[in-house]
Amino acid sequence: MAALALEDRFMNLVKVGEKTSTVRRGVRPFTPGEVLTLEGTGGDNLGVFITEVTFKMVEDLTDADARADGFEDSDELLEVLEGIYGALTPSETVTVIRFAL
C-alpha cells in the first residue's frame, strides 16, 4: 500500500470532502485503483482510493486543479507548493493524484 505524508491542516480538508487531490513535485509512481494512505503529521492516517493520476508541467496547473486540492486558485496552490518544495520552474513536472474516501 502506498503512503504520502500530509499536513494536518490538509488532512482535515480531505475528511470533509474539500480536498480530493494532491499535487506532488516530480513524477510519482501511483496507479488508479490503488489504496493510498495519507499520513497526517499529527499521527492521524486516512485511507483513500486513487481515482486518477496525471502528470503536468507547473505552468499547466489550472484553477480546477487548485480547487480539487483545497485552494482558491492556481496562484495559491503554487504559493503553497513553493513553500513546501522551494522554487518551481514553469516547465517542471508535477504529479496530480485525485482520490476519493
C-alpha positions in Angstrom: 0.0 0.0 0.0 1.4 3.4 -1.0 1.6 6.3 1.5 2.1 10.0 1.4 2.7 12.5 4.2 0.1 15.2 4.5 0.0 18.2 6.9 -2.9 18.0 9.4 -4.4 21.2 8.0 -4.8 19.4 4.7 -5.9 16.1 6.3 -8.9 17.9 7.8 -9.9 19.2 4.3 -9.8 15.6 3.0 -12.1 14.4 5.8 -14.8 17.0 4.9 -14.5 16.4 1.2 -13.0 19.8 0.3 -9.7 18.2 -0.8 -9.9 15.5 -3.4 -6.4 15.6 -4.8 -2.8 16.3 -4.0 -0.1 17.8 -6.2 3.4 16.4 -5.7 6.7 17.5 -7.3 8.2 15.2 -9.9 6.8 12.0 -11.5 5.3 9.8 -8.8 4.5 6.1 -9.5 0.9 5.9 -8.3 -1.8 3.9 -10.0 -5.6 4.5 -10.2 -7.4 1.8 -8.2 -4.6 1.7 -5.6 -5.4 2.5 -2.0 -3.3 5.3 -0.7 -2.6 6.0 3.0 -2.4 9.7 3.8 -0.2 10.0 6.9 -1.0 13.1 8.9 1.8 15.0 10.6 -0.1 14.5 13.9 -0.2 10.7 13.6 -3.7 10.5 12.0 -3.8 8.2 9.0 -6.6 8.0 6.4 -7.0 5.5 3.5 -8.2 6.9 0.2 -8.8 5.3 -3.2 -6.8 6.8 -6.1 -9.2 7.6 -9.0 -6.8 9.4 -11.4 -3.1 10.2 -11.8 -1.9 12.8 -14.3 1.4 14.5 -15.0 1.5 18.2 -15.8 4.0 21.0 -16.1 3.7 23.5 -13.3 2.6 26.2 -15.9 -0.4 23.9 -16.9 -1.9 23.6 -13.4 -5.4 25.1 -13.5 -7.8 26.7 -11.1 -9.8 23.5 -11.2 -6.6 21.6 -10.1 -6.2 24.0 -7.3 -9.8 23.8 -6.1 -9.7 20.0 -6.0 -6.6 20.4 -3.9 -8.4 22.7 -1.4 -7.2 26.0 -2.7 -8.9 29.1 -4.2 -6.9 29.2 -7.4 -3.7 28.1 -9.1 -1.7 31.1 -7.7 -2.5 30.0 -4.1 -1.6 26.4 -5.0 1.7 27.4 -6.5 2.5 29.5 -3.4 1.9 26.6 -1.1 3.8 24.2 -3.3 6.8 26.5 -3.4 6.6 26.8 0.4 7.0 23.1 0.6 9.4 22.3 -2.2 11.2 25.7 -2.9 11.2 27.4 -6.2 9.5 25.5 -9.1 10.1 26.2 -12.8 7.1 26.6 -15.1 8.3 23.5 -17.2 8.8 21.3 -14.1 6.7 18.2 -13.9 4.3 17.6 -11.1 2.0 14.6 -10.4 -1.7 15.3 -9.7 -3.2 12.5 -7.7 -7.0 12.5 -7.4 -8.7 10.4 -4.8 -12.0 9.5 -3.1 -12.7 8.4 0.5 
